[in-house]
Amino acid sequence: MSYTWTEIEQDWLGGPAKLALHDKEVVAAFNRVEQAFGGDWMEATRTSPGARSTGVGPVLAIVSTGQWLESLHGVNDAERLLEGLSLAR
């Protein structure tokens, strides 16, 4: 699945919101995280027993993870780091 800005805005932000990032950067980060860890992992980052969070907080958590993933591009043994992160959620 590929995320779109409309989907992120409606489902993750809960409506129109202004972020200090361009929409394309947010979408790229979401797609990078989804590719690395999957949609279930992403949902788990914003879900606690009985509640599903929306808003800037959950979005920025995914964006920062996506930016972190991008920073690992070309790093030796990055897969080991990714495994640790995927288990942390």
PDB file of N, CA, C and O in Angstrom:
ATOM      1  N   MET A   1       0.838  -1.177   0.000  1.00  0.00           N
ATOM      2  CA  MET A   1       0.000   0.000   0.000  1.00  0.00           C
ATOM      3  C   MET A   1       0.884   1.243   0.000  1.00  0.00           C
ATOM      4  O   MET A   1       1.895   1.281   0.702  1.00  0.00           O
ATOM      5  N   SER A   2       0.530   2.217  -0.748  1.00  0.00           N
ATOM      6  CA  SER A   2       1.211   3.510  -0.746  1.00  0.00           C
ATOM      7  C   SER A   2       0.302   4.539  -0.113  1.00  0.00           C
ATOM      8  O   SER A   2      -0.888   4.608  -0.420  1.00  0.00           O
ATOM      9  N   TYR A   3       0.864   5.330   0.763  1.00  0.00           N
ATOM     10  CA  TYR A   3       0.096   6.397   1.402  1.00  0.00           C
ATOM     11  C   TYR A   3       0.019   7.608   0.491  1.00  0.00           C
ATOM     12  O   TYR A   3       0.902   7.836  -0.336  1.00  0.00           O
ATOM     13  N   THR A   4      -1.043   8.378   0.650  1.00  0.00           N
ATOM     14  CA  THR A   4      -1.217   9.650  -0.040  1.00  0.00           C
ATOM     15  C   THR A   4      -1.372  10.727   1.024  1.00  0.00           C
ATOM     16  O   THR A   4      -1.679  10.433   2.180  1.00  0.00           O
ATOM     17  N   TRP A   5      -1.157  11.976   0.622  1.00  0.00           N
ATOM     18  CA  TRP A   5      -1.338  13.064   1.574  1.00  0.00           C
ATOM     19  C   TRP A   5      -2.777  13.110   2.081  1.00  0.00           C
ATOM     20  O   TRP A   5      -3.005  13.339   3.269  1.00  0.00           O
ATOM     21  N   THR A   6      -3.748  12.894   1.194  1.00  0.00           N
ATOM     22  CA  THR A   6      -5.152  12.927   1.588  1.00  0.00           C
ATOM     23  C   THR A   6      -5.436  11.889   2.665  1.00  0.00           C
ATOM     24  O   THR A   6      -6.133  12.181   3.637  1.00  0.00           O
ATOM     25  N   GLU A   7      -4.909  10.695   2.506  1.00  0.00           N
ATOM     26  CA  GLU A   7      -5.126   9.638   3.495  1.00  0.00           C
ATOM     27  C   GLU A   7      -4.472   9.992   4.832  1.00  0.00           C
ATOM     28  O   GLU A   7      -5.071   9.800   5.889  1.00  0.00           O
ATOM     29  N   ILE A   8      -3.262  10.501   4.783  1.00  0.00           N
ATOM     30  CA  ILE A   8      -2.573  10.879   6.018  1.00  0.00           C
ATOM     31  C   ILE A   8      -3.333  11.996   6.715  1.00  0.00           C
ATOM     32  O   ILE A   8      -3.533  11.962   7.929  1.00  0.00           O
ATOM     33  N   GLU A   9      -3.749  12.975   5.945  1.00  0.00           N
ATOM     34  CA  GLU A   9      -4.465  14.115   6.513  1.00  0.00           C
ATOM     35  C   GLU A   9      -5.780  13.684   7.149  1.00  0.00           C
ATOM     36  O   GLU A   9      -6.103  14.126   8.252  1.00  0.00           O
ATOM     37  N   GLN A  10      -6.536  12.838   6.481  1.00  0.00           N
ATOM     38  CA  GLN A  10      -7.847  12.431   6.984  1.00  0.00           C
ATOM     39  C   GLN A  10      -7.749  11.383   8.092  1.00  0.00           C
ATOM     40  O   GLN A  10      -8.392  11.514   9.133  1.00  0.00           O
ATOM     41  N   ASP A  11      -6.940  10.339   7.864  1.00  0.00           N
ATOM     42  CA  ASP A  11      -6.912   9.215   8.785  1.00  0.00           C
ATOM     43  C   ASP A  11      -5.937   9.408   9.943  1.00  0.00           C
ATOM     44  O   ASP A  11      -6.237   9.033  11.076  1.00  0.00           O
ATOM     45  N   TRP A  12      -4.797   9.980   9.671  1.00  0.00           N
ATOM     46  CA  TRP A  12      -3.773  10.125  10.708  1.00  0.00           C
ATOM     47  C   TRP A  12      -3.850  11.465  11.433  1.00  0.00           C
ATOM     48  O   TRP A  12      -3.739  11.511  12.658  1.00  0.00           O
ATOM     49  N   LEU A  13      -4.036  12.538  10.701  1.00  0.00           N
ATOM     50  CA  LEU A  13      -4.110  13.851  11.340  1.00  0.00           C
ATOM     51  C   LEU A  13      -5.510  14.152  11.880  1.00  0.00           C
ATOM     52  O   LEU A  13      -5.662  14.951  12.804  1.00  0.00           O
ATOM     53  N   GLY A  14      -6.513  13.524  11.314  1.00  0.00           N
ATOM     54  CA  GLY A  14      -7.884  13.758  11.743  1.00  0.00           C
ATOM     55  C   GLY A  14      -8.499  14.999  11.123  1.00  0.00           C
ATOM     56  O   GLY A  14      -9.517  15.498  11.602  1.00  0.00           O
ATOM     57  N   GLY A  15      -7.885  15.501  10.057  1.00  0.00           N
ATOM     58  CA  GLY A  15      -8.386  16.685   9.368  1.00  0.00           C
ATOM     59  C   GLY A  15      -7.234  17.571   8.951  1.00  0.00           C
ATOM     60  O   GLY A  15      -6.071  17.245   9.190  1.00  0.00           O
ATOM     61  N   PRO A  16      -7.554  18.681   8.331  1.00  0.00           N
ATOM     62  CA  PRO A  16      -6.493  19.579   7.854  1.00  0.00           C
ATOM     63  C   PRO A  16      -5.583  20.035   8.995  1.00  0.00           C
ATOM     64  O   PRO A  16      -6.047  20.365  10.086  1.00  0.00           O
ATOM     65  N   ALA A  17      -4.302  20.044   8.722  1.00  0.00           N
ATOM     66  CA  ALA A  17      -3.320  20.480   9.714  1.00  0.00           C
ATOM     67  C   ALA A  17      -2.105  21.032   8.997  1.00  0.00           C
ATOM     68  O   ALA A  17      -1.811  20.645   7.866  1.00  0.00           O
ATOM     69  N   LYS A  18      -1.419  21.915   9.643  1.00  0.00           N
ATOM     70  CA  LYS A  18      -0.194  22.478   9.101  1.00  0.00           C
ATOM     71  C   LYS A  18       0.987  21.847   9.813  1.00  0.00           C
ATOM     72  O   LYS A  18       1.057  21.829  11.042  1.00  0.00           O
ATOM     73  N   LEU A  19       1.904  21.335   9.027  1.00  0.00           N
ATOM     74  CA  LEU A  19       3.151  20.795   9.565  1.00  0.00           C
ATOM     75  C   LEU A  19       4.297  21.621   9.005  1.00  0.00           C
ATOM     76  O   LEU A  19       4.139  22.303   7.992  1.00  0.00           O
ATOM     77  N   ALA A  20       5.431  21.564   9.650  1.00  0.00           N
ATOM     78  CA  ALA A  20       6.599  22.311   9.191  1.00  0.00           C
ATOM     79  C   ALA A  20       7.344  21.552   8.103  1.00  0.00           C
ATOM     80  O   ALA A  20       8.509  21.840   7.832  1.00  0.00           O
ATOM     81  N   LEU A  21       6.690  20.601   7.489  1.00  0.00           N
ATOM     82  CA  LEU A  21       7.273  19.798   6.412  1.00  0.00           C
ATOM     83  C   LEU A  21       6.358  19.864   5.205  1.00  0.00           C
ATOM     84  O   LEU A  21       5.147  20.040   5.336  1.00  0.00           O
ATOM     85  N   HIS A  22       6.932  19.723   4.061  1.00  0.00           N
ATOM     86  CA  HIS A  22       6.139  19.666   2.833  1.00  0.00           C
ATOM     87  C   HIS A  22       5.375  18.346   2.810  1.00  0.00           C
ATOM     88  O   HIS A  22       5.867  17.324   3.289  1.00  0.00           O
ATOM     89  N   ASP A  23       4.175  18.379   2.252  1.00  0.00           N
ATOM     90  CA  ASP A  23       3.344  17.171   2.162  1.00  0.00           C
ATOM     91  C   ASP A  23       4.104  15.997   1.551  1.00  0.00           C
ATOM     92  O   ASP A  23       3.963  14.859   1.999  1.00  0.00           O
ATOM     93  N   LYS A  24       4.907  16.277   0.532  1.00  0.00           N
ATOM     94  CA  LYS A  24       5.657  15.210  -0.146  1.00  0.00           C
ATOM     95  C   LYS A  24       6.650  14.544   0.789  1.00  0.00           C
ATOM     96  O   LYS A  24       6.865  13.336   0.693  1.00  0.00           O
ATOM     97  N   GLU A  25       7.257  15.300   1.688  1.00  0.00           N
ATOM     98  CA  GLU A  25       8.193  14.728   2.658  1.00  0.00           C
ATOM     99  C   GLU A  25       7.470  13.800   3.626  1.00  0.00           C
ATOM    100  O   GLU A  25       7.981  12.739   3.982  1.00  0.00           O
ATOM    101  N   VAL A  26       6.287  14.206   4.045  1.00  0.00           N
ATOM    102  CA  VAL A  26       5.494  13.386   4.965  1.00  0.00           C
ATOM    103  C   VAL A  26       5.083  12.086   4.285  1.00  0.00           C
ATOM    104  O   VAL A  26       5.211  11.010   4.869  1.00  0.00           O
ATOM    105  N   VAL A  27       4.596  12.182   3.063  1.00  0.00           N
ATOM    106  CA  VAL A  27       4.178  10.987   2.312  1.00  0.00           C
ATOM    107  C   VAL A  27       5.368  10.058   2.099  1.00  0.00           C
ATOM    108  O   VAL A  27       5.240   8.846   2.270  1.00  0.00           O
ATOM    109  N   ALA A  28       6.510  10.599   1.733  1.00  0.00           N
ATOM    110  CA  ALA A  28       7.705   9.775   1.506  1.00  0.00           C
ATOM    111  C   ALA A  28       8.105   9.051   2.789  1.00  0.00           C
ATOM    112  O   ALA A  28       8.462   7.874   2.750  1.00  0.00           O
ATOM    113  N   ALA A  29       8.049   9.738   3.913  1.00  0.00           N
ATOM    114  CA  ALA A  29       8.396   9.114   5.189  1.00  0.00           C
ATOM    115  C   ALA A  29       7.418   8.000   5.537  1.00  0.00           C
ATOM    116  O   ALA A  29       7.834   6.925   5.969  1.00  0.00           O
ATOM    117  N   PHE A  30       6.121   8.246   5.353  1.00  0.00           N
ATOM    118  CA  PHE A  30       5.117   7.216   5.627  1.00  0.00           C
ATOM    119  C   PHE A  30       5.360   5.982   4.752  1.00  0.00           C
ATOM    120  O   PHE A  30       5.307   4.853   5.241  1.00  0.00           O
ATOM    121  N   ASN A  31       5.620   6.193   3.485  1.00  0.00           N
ATOM    122  CA  ASN A  31       5.834   5.059   2.590  1.00  0.00           C
ATOM    123  C   ASN A  31       7.122   4.315   2.909  1.00  0.00           C
ATOM    124  O   ASN A  31       7.188   3.095   2.759  1.00  0.00           O
ATOM    125  N   ARG A  32       8.137   5.035   3.343  1.00  0.00           N
ATOM    126  CA  ARG A  32       9.399   4.408   3.734  1.00  0.00           C
ATOM    127  C   ARG A  32       9.195   3.514   4.958  1.00  0.00           C
ATOM    128  O   ARG A  32       9.695   2.390   5.001  1.00  0.00           O
ATOM    129  N   VAL A  33       8.464   4.012   5.944  1.00  0.00           N
ATOM    130  CA  VAL A  33       8.194   3.236   7.155  1.00  0.00           C
ATOM    131  C   VAL A  33       7.314   2.033   6.831  1.00  0.00           C
ATOM    132  O   VAL A  33       7.550   0.929   7.322  1.00  0.00           O
ATOM    133  N   GLU A  34       6.307   2.255   6.006  1.00  0.00           N
ATOM    134  CA  GLU A  34       5.423   1.139   5.632  1.00  0.00           C
ATOM    135  C   GLU A  34       6.202   0.050   4.918  1.00  0.00           C
ATOM    136  O   GLU A  34       5.970  -1.136   5.153  1.00  0.00           O
ATOM    137  N   GLN A  35       7.110   0.434   4.063  1.00  0.00           N
ATOM    138  CA  GLN A  35       7.921  -0.547   3.337  1.00  0.00           C
ATOM    139  C   GLN A  35       8.848  -1.313   4.281  1.00  0.00           C
ATOM    140  O   GLN A  35       9.045  -2.518   4.123  1.00  0.00           O
ATOM    141  N   ALA A  36       9.407  -0.618   5.252  1.00  0.00           N
ATOM    142  CA  ALA A  36      10.357  -1.253   6.171  1.00  0.00           C
ATOM    143  C   ALA A  36       9.679  -2.117   7.226  1.00  0.00           C
ATOM    144  O   ALA A  36      10.170  -3.199   7.547  1.00  0.00           O
ATOM    145  N   PHE A  37       8.555  -1.651   7.768  1.00  0.00           N
ATOM    146  CA  PHE A  37       7.959  -2.323   8.923  1.00  0.00           C
ATOM    147  C   PHE A  37       6.534  -2.813   8.723  1.00  0.00           C
ATOM    148  O   PHE A  37       6.079  -3.685   9.463  1.00  0.00           O
ATOM    149  N   GLY A  38       5.821  -2.275   7.744  1.00  0.00           N
ATOM    150  CA  GLY A  38       4.462  -2.719   7.467  1.00  0.00           C
ATOM    151  C   GLY A  38       3.409  -1.857   8.149  1.00  0.00           C
ATOM    152  O   GLY A  38       3.683  -1.146   9.116  1.00  0.00           O
ATOM    153  N   GLY A  39       2.210  -1.944   7.617  1.00  0.00           N
ATOM    154  CA  GLY A  39       1.095  -1.159   8.114  1.00  0.00           C
ATOM    155  C   GLY A  39       0.670  -1.519   9.526  1.00  0.00           C
ATOM    156  O   GLY A  39       0.262  -0.644  10.289  1.00  0.00           O
ATOM    157  N   ASP A  40       0.758  -2.791   9.887  1.00  0.00           N
ATOM    158  CA  ASP A  40       0.378  -3.197  11.241  1.00  0.00           C
ATOM    159  C   ASP A  40       1.292  -2.554  12.279  1.00  0.00           C
ATOM    160  O   ASP A  40       0.835  -2.124  13.338  1.00  0.00           O
ATOM    161  N   TRP A  41       2.577  -2.493  11.971  1.00  0.00           N
ATOM    162  CA  TRP A  41       3.538  -1.859  12.873  1.00  0.00           C
ATOM    163  C   TRP A  41       3.197  -0.384  13.037  1.00  0.00           C
ATOM    164  O   TRP A  41       3.230   0.154  14.144  1.00  0.00           O
ATOM    165  N   MET A  42       2.872   0.259  11.925  1.00  0.00           N
ATOM    166  CA  MET A  42       2.534   1.678  11.965  1.00  0.00           C
ATOM    167  C   MET A  42       1.287   1.917  12.815  1.00  0.00           C
ATOM    168  O   MET A  42       1.256   2.836  13.634  1.00  0.00           O
ATOM    169  N   GLU A  43       0.273   1.098  12.622  1.00  0.00           N
ATOM    170  CA  GLU A  43      -0.951   1.233  13.421  1.00  0.00           C
ATOM    171  C   GLU A  43      -0.658   1.037  14.908  1.00  0.00           C
ATOM    172  O   GLU A  43      -1.238   1.720  15.752  1.00  0.00           O
ATOM    173  N   ALA A  44       0.231   0.115  15.223  1.00  0.00           N
ATOM    174  CA  ALA A  44       0.566  -0.146  16.623  1.00  0.00           C
ATOM    175  C   ALA A  44       1.217   1.059  17.289  1.00  0.00           C
ATOM    176  O   ALA A  44       1.125   1.213  18.507  1.00  0.00           O
ATOM    177  N   THR A  45       1.877   1.921  16.507  1.00  0.00           N
ATOM    178  CA  THR A  45       2.524   3.091  17.090  1.00  0.00           C
ATOM    179  C   THR A  45       1.522   4.115  17.591  1.00  0.00           C
ATOM    180  O   THR A  45       1.859   4.961  18.420  1.00  0.00           O
ATOM    181  N   ARG A  46       0.295   4.046  17.096  1.00  0.00           N
ATOM    182  CA  ARG A  46      -0.707   5.035  17.510  1.00  0.00           C
ATOM    183  C   ARG A  46      -1.914   4.410  18.194  1.00  0.00           C
ATOM    184  O   ARG A  46      -2.942   5.066  18.362  1.00  0.00           O
ATOM    185  N   THR A  47      -1.796   3.160  18.585  1.00  0.00           N
ATOM    186  CA  THR A  47      -2.908   2.457  19.204  1.00  0.00           C
ATOM    187  C   THR A  47      -2.515   1.981  20.594  1.00  0.00           C
ATOM    188  O   THR A  47      -1.474   1.354  20.787  1.00  0.00           O
ATOM    189  N   SER A  48      -3.362   2.291  21.542  1.00  0.00           N
ATOM    190  CA  SER A  48      -3.212   1.756  22.893  1.00  0.00           C
ATOM    191  C   SER A  48      -4.515   1.024  23.201  1.00  0.00           C
ATOM    192  O   SER A  48      -5.489   1.170  22.463  1.00  0.00           O
ATOM    193  N   PRO A  49      -4.550   0.249  24.263  1.00  0.00           N
ATOM    194  CA  PRO A  49      -5.761  -0.512  24.537  1.00  0.00           C
ATOM    195  C   PRO A  49      -7.024   0.347  24.486  1.00  0.00           C
ATOM    196  O   PRO A  49      -7.224   1.240  25.309  1.00  0.00           O
ATOM    197  N   GLY A  50      -7.857   0.055  23.512  1.00  0.00           N
ATOM    198  CA  GLY A  50      -9.134   0.717  23.394  1.00  0.00           C
ATOM    199  C   GLY A  50      -9.129   2.093  22.744  1.00  0.00           C
ATOM    200  O   GLY A  50     -10.183   2.720  22.635  1.00  0.00           O
ATOM    201  N   ALA A  51      -7.977   2.576  22.314  1.00  0.00           N
ATOM    202  CA  ALA A  51      -7.930   3.924  21.746  1.00  0.00           C
ATOM    203  C   ALA A  51      -6.953   3.995  20.572  1.00  0.00           C
ATOM    204  O   ALA A  51      -5.890   3.373  20.575  1.00  0.00           O
ATOM    205  N   ARG A  52      -7.351   4.766  19.586  1.00  0.00           N
ATOM    206  CA  ARG A  52      -6.509   4.997  18.405  1.00  0.00           C
ATOM    207  C   ARG A  52      -6.289   6.494  18.296  1.00  0.00           C
ATOM    208  O   ARG A  52      -7.241   7.260  18.147  1.00  0.00           O
ATOM    209  N   SER A  53      -5.043   6.908  18.369  1.00  0.00           N
ATOM    210  CA  SER A  53      -4.713   8.334  18.358  1.00  0.00           C
ATOM    211  C   SER A  53      -4.615   8.886  16.950  1.00  0.00           C
ATOM    212  O   SER A  53      -4.192   8.196  16.023  1.00  0.00           O
ATOM    213  N   THR A  54      -5.011  10.138  16.805  1.00  0.00           N
ATOM    214  CA  THR A  54      -4.801  10.895  15.582  1.00  0.00           C
ATOM    215  C   THR A  54      -4.190  12.228  15.976  1.00  0.00           C
ATOM    216  O   THR A  54      -4.170  12.590  17.152  1.00  0.00           O
ATOM    217  N   GLY A  55      -3.696  12.950  14.991  1.00  0.00           N
ATOM    218  CA  GLY A  55      -3.147  14.267  15.257  1.00  0.00           C
ATOM    219  C   GLY A  55      -1.679  14.360  14.874  1.00  0.00           C
ATOM    220  O   GLY A  55      -1.107  13.451  14.273  1.00  0.00           O
ATOM    221  N   VAL A  56      -1.104  15.467  15.234  1.00  0.00           N
ATOM    222  CA  VAL A  56       0.272  15.757  14.861  1.00  0.00           C
ATOM    223  C   VAL A  56       1.249  14.771  15.521  1.00  0.00           C
ATOM    224  O   VAL A  56       2.226  14.365  14.891  1.00  0.00           O
ATOM    225  N   GLY A  57       1.003  14.389  16.756  1.00  0.00           N
ATOM    226  CA  GLY A  57       1.914  13.494  17.475  1.00  0.00           C
ATOM    227  C   GLY A  57       2.163  12.168  16.757  1.00  0.00           C
ATOM    228  O   GLY A  57       3.315  11.829  16.484  1.00  0.00           O
ATOM    229  N   PRO A  58       1.109  11.410  16.447  1.00  0.00           N
ATOM    230  CA  PRO A  58       1.313  10.150  15.739  1.00  0.00           C
ATOM    231  C   PRO A  58       1.942  10.336  14.365  1.00  0.00           C
ATOM    232  O   PRO A  58       2.744   9.508  13.934  1.00  0.00           O
ATOM    233  N   VAL A  59       1.588  11.411  13.674  1.00  0.00           N
ATOM    234  CA  VAL A  59       2.158  11.664  12.346  1.00  0.00           C
ATOM    235  C   VAL A  59       3.648  11.940  12.461  1.00  0.00           C
ATOM    236  O   VAL A  59       4.443  11.388  11.701  1.00  0.00           O
ATOM    237  N   LEU A  60       4.031  12.789  13.405  1.00  0.00           N
ATOM    238  CA  LEU A  60       5.444  13.118  13.546  1.00  0.00           C
ATOM    239  C   LEU A  60       6.267  11.932  14.034  1.00  0.00           C
ATOM    240  O   LEU A  60       7.458  11.846  13.736  1.00  0.00           O
ATOM    241  N   ALA A  61       5.653  11.018  14.778  1.00  0.00           N
ATOM    242  CA  ALA A  61       6.358   9.797  15.177  1.00  0.00           C
ATOM    243  C   ALA A  61       6.720   8.968  13.944  1.00  0.00           C
ATOM    244  O   ALA A  61       7.832   8.449  13.848  1.00  0.00           O
ATOM    245  N   ILE A  62       5.791   8.845  13.011  1.00  0.00           N
ATOM    246  CA  ILE A  62       6.067   8.104  11.779  1.00  0.00           C
ATOM    247  C   ILE A  62       7.066   8.868  10.917  1.00  0.00           C
ATOM    248  O   ILE A  62       7.987   8.267  10.363  1.00  0.00           O
ATOM    249  N   VAL A  63       6.900  10.172  10.798  1.00  0.00           N
ATOM    250  CA  VAL A  63       7.810  10.980   9.978  1.00  0.00           C
ATOM    251  C   VAL A  63       9.231  10.888  10.517  1.00  0.00           C
ATOM    252  O   VAL A  63      10.169  10.712   9.740  1.00  0.00           O
ATOM    253  N   SER A  64       9.409  11.000  11.824  1.00  0.00           N
ATOM    254  CA  SER A  64      10.760  10.930  12.382  1.00  0.00           C
ATOM    255  C   SER A  64      11.372   9.550  12.170  1.00  0.00           C
ATOM    256  O   SER A  64      12.575   9.437  11.936  1.00  0.00           O
ATOM    257  N   THR A  65      10.563   8.506  12.249  1.00  0.00           N
ATOM    258  CA  THR A  65      11.057   7.162  11.965  1.00  0.00           C
ATOM    259  C   THR A  65      11.462   7.054  10.504  1.00  0.00           C
ATOM    260  O   THR A  65      12.497   6.466  10.190  1.00  0.00           O
ATOM    261  N   GLY A  66      10.663   7.610   9.613  1.00  0.00           N
ATOM    262  CA  GLY A  66      10.997   7.607   8.189  1.00  0.00           C
ATOM    263  C   GLY A  66      12.275   8.367   7.896  1.00  0.00           C
ATOM    264  O   GLY A  66      13.076   7.936   7.067  1.00  0.00           O
ATOM    265  N   GLN A  67      12.474   9.484   8.562  1.00  0.00           N
ATOM    266  CA  GLN A  67      13.706  10.248   8.384  1.00  0.00           C
ATOM    267  C   GLN A  67      14.905   9.479   8.919  1.00  0.00           C
ATOM    268  O   GLN A  67      15.983   9.504   8.326  1.00  0.00           O
ATOM    269  N   TRP A  68      14.715   8.806  10.029  1.00  0.00           N
ATOM    270  CA  TRP A  68      15.769   7.979  10.600  1.00  0.00           C
ATOM    271  C   TRP A  68      16.128   6.847   9.635  1.00  0.00           C
ATOM    272  O   TRP A  68      17.305   6.550   9.431  1.00  0.00           O
ATOM    273  N   LEU A  69      15.120   6.224   9.048  1.00  0.00           N
ATOM    274  CA  LEU A  69      15.370   5.162   8.068  1.00  0.00           C
ATOM    275  C   LEU A  69      16.175   5.693   6.887  1.00  0.00           C
ATOM    276  O   LEU A  69      17.097   5.033   6.408  1.00  0.00           O
ATOM    277  N   GLU A  70      15.821   6.884   6.423  1.00  0.00           N
ATOM    278  CA  GLU A  70      16.550   7.486   5.307  1.00  0.00           C
ATOM    279  C   GLU A  70      18.012   7.726   5.685  1.00  0.00           C
ATOM    280  O   GLU A  70      18.899   7.571   4.845  1.00  0.00           O
ATOM    281  N   SER A  71      18.268   8.096   6.915  1.00  0.00           N
ATOM    282  CA  SER A  71      19.642   8.353   7.350  1.00  0.00           C
ATOM    283  C   SER A  71      20.474   7.078   7.404  1.00  0.00           C
ATOM    284  O   SER A  71      21.704   7.141   7.412  1.00  0.00           O
ATOM    285  N   LEU A  72      19.822   5.934   7.440  1.00  0.00           N
ATOM    286  CA  LEU A  72      20.550   4.656   7.469  1.00  0.00           C
ATOM    287  C   LEU A  72      20.965   4.176   6.089  1.00  0.00           C
ATOM    288  O   LEU A  72      21.685   3.186   5.959  1.00  0.00           O
ATOM    289  N   HIS A  73      20.509   4.882   5.054  1.00  0.00           N
ATOM    290  CA  HIS A  73      20.842   4.473   3.688  1.00  0.00           C
ATOM    291  C   HIS A  73      22.367   4.408   3.534  1.00  0.00           C
ATOM    292  O   HIS A  73      23.060   5.404   3.743  1.00  0.00           O
ATOM    293  N   GLY A  74      22.877   3.244   3.171  1.00  0.00           N
ATOM    294  CA  GLY A  74      24.310   3.043   2.964  1.00  0.00           C
ATOM    295  C   GLY A  74      25.089   2.650   4.209  1.00  0.00           C
ATOM    296  O   GLY A  74      26.295   2.420   4.125  1.00  0.00           O
ATOM    297  N   VAL A  75      24.432   2.568   5.364  1.00  0.00           N
ATOM    298  CA  VAL A  75      25.113   2.194   6.598  1.00  0.00           C
ATOM    299  C   VAL A  75      25.286   0.675   6.635  1.00  0.00           C
ATOM    300  O   VAL A  75      24.348  -0.075   6.366  1.00  0.00           O
ATOM    301  N   ASN A  76      26.488   0.239   6.968  1.00  0.00           N
ATOM    302  CA  ASN A  76      26.751  -1.197   7.087  1.00  0.00           C
ATOM    303  C   ASN A  76      25.935  -1.793   8.230  1.00  0.00           C
ATOM    304  O   ASN A  76      25.807  -1.185   9.293  1.00  0.00           O
ATOM    305  N   ASP A  77      25.397  -2.956   8.011  1.00  0.00           N
ATOM    306  CA  ASP A  77      24.648  -3.717   9.006  1.00  0.00           C
ATOM    307  C   ASP A  77      23.389  -2.985   9.486  1.00  0.00           C
ATOM    308  O   ASP A  77      22.964  -3.167  10.627  1.00  0.00           O
ATOM    309  N   ALA A  78      22.801  -2.170   8.631  1.00  0.00           N
ATOM    310  CA  ALA A  78      21.589  -1.436   8.990  1.00  0.00           C
ATOM    311  C   ALA A  78      20.431  -2.383   9.279  1.00  0.00           C
ATOM    312  O   ALA A  78      19.537  -2.045  10.056  1.00  0.00           O
ATOM    313  N   GLU A  79      20.435  -3.550   8.670  1.00  0.00           N
ATOM    314  CA  GLU A  79      19.345  -4.508   8.888  1.00  0.00           C
ATOM    315  C   GLU A  79      19.223  -4.885  10.360  1.00  0.00           C
ATOM    316  O   GLU A  79      18.116  -5.060  10.869  1.00  0.00           O
ATOM    317  N   ARG A  80      20.348  -5.009  11.039  1.00  0.00           N
ATOM    318  CA  ARG A  80      20.336  -5.361  12.464  1.00  0.00           C
ATOM    319  C   ARG A  80      19.669  -4.244  13.275  1.00  0.00           C
ATOM    320  O   ARG A  80      18.900  -4.513  14.198  1.00  0.00           O
ATOM    321  N   LEU A  81      19.965  -3.011  12.928  1.00  0.00           N
ATOM    322  CA  LEU A  81      19.324  -1.877  13.599  1.00  0.00           C
ATOM    323  C   LEU A  81      17.817  -1.866  13.347  1.00  0.00           C
ATOM    324  O   LEU A  81      17.026  -1.600  14.252  1.00  0.00           O
ATOM    325  N   LEU A  82      17.433  -2.159  12.103  1.00  0.00           N
ATOM    326  CA  LEU A  82      16.002  -2.178  11.752  1.00  0.00           C
ATOM    327  C   LEU A  82      15.263  -3.265  12.511  1.00  0.00           C
ATOM    328  O   LEU A  82      14.130  -3.059  12.946  1.00  0.00           O
ATOM    329  N   GLU A  83      15.892  -4.419  12.672  1.00  0.00           N
ATOM    330  CA  GLU A  83      15.252  -5.499  13.419  1.00  0.00           C
ATOM    331  C   GLU A  83      14.981  -5.065  14.854  1.00  0.00           C
ATOM    332  O   GLU A  83      13.913  -5.346  15.399  1.00  0.00           O
ATOM    333  N   GLY A  84      15.942  -4.383  15.467  1.00  0.00           N
ATOM    334  CA  GLY A  84      15.764  -3.909  16.828  1.00  0.00           C
ATOM    335  C   GLY A  84      14.634  -2.906  16.937  1.00  0.00           C
ATOM    336  O   GLY A  84      13.862  -2.941  17.895  1.00  0.00           O
ATOM    337  N   LEU A  85      14.530  -2.019  15.971  1.00  0.00           N
ATOM    338  CA  LEU A  85      13.463  -1.032  15.981  1.00  0.00           C
ATOM    339  C   LEU A  85      12.105  -1.676  15.751  1.00  0.00           C
ATOM    340  O   LEU A  85      11.119  -1.302  16.386  1.00  0.00           O
ATOM    341  N   SER A  86      12.053  -2.631  14.854  1.00  0.00           N
ATOM    342  CA  SER A  86      10.762  -3.262  14.570  1.00  0.00           C
ATOM    343  C   SER A  86      10.252  -4.039  15.780  1.00  0.00           C
ATOM    344  O   SER A  86       9.041  -4.173  15.955  1.00  0.00           O
ATOM    345  N   LEU A  87      11.137  -4.543  16.604  1.00  0.00           N
ATOM    346  CA  LEU A  87      10.732  -5.283  17.790  1.00  0.00           C
ATOM    347  C   LEU A  87      10.372  -4.357  18.951  1.00  0.00           C
ATOM    348  O   LEU A  87       9.693  -4.770  19.891  1.00  0.00           O
ATOM    349  N   ALA A  88      10.828  -3.106  18.884  1.00  0.00           N
ATOM    350  CA  ALA A  88      10.615  -2.175  19.984  1.00  0.00           C
ATOM    351  C   ALA A  88       9.163  -1.724  20.106  1.00  0.00           C
ATOM    352  O   ALA A  88       8.773  -1.237  21.167  1.00  0.00           O
ATOM    353  N   ARG A  89       8.374  -1.863  19.094  1.00  0.00           N
ATOM    354  CA  ARG A  89       6.985  -1.373  19.145  1.00  0.00           C
ATOM    355  C   ARG A  89       6.064  -2.445  19.596  1.00  0.00           C
ATOM    356  O   ARG A  89       4.858  -2.220  19.701  1.00  0.00           O
TER     357      ARG A  89
END
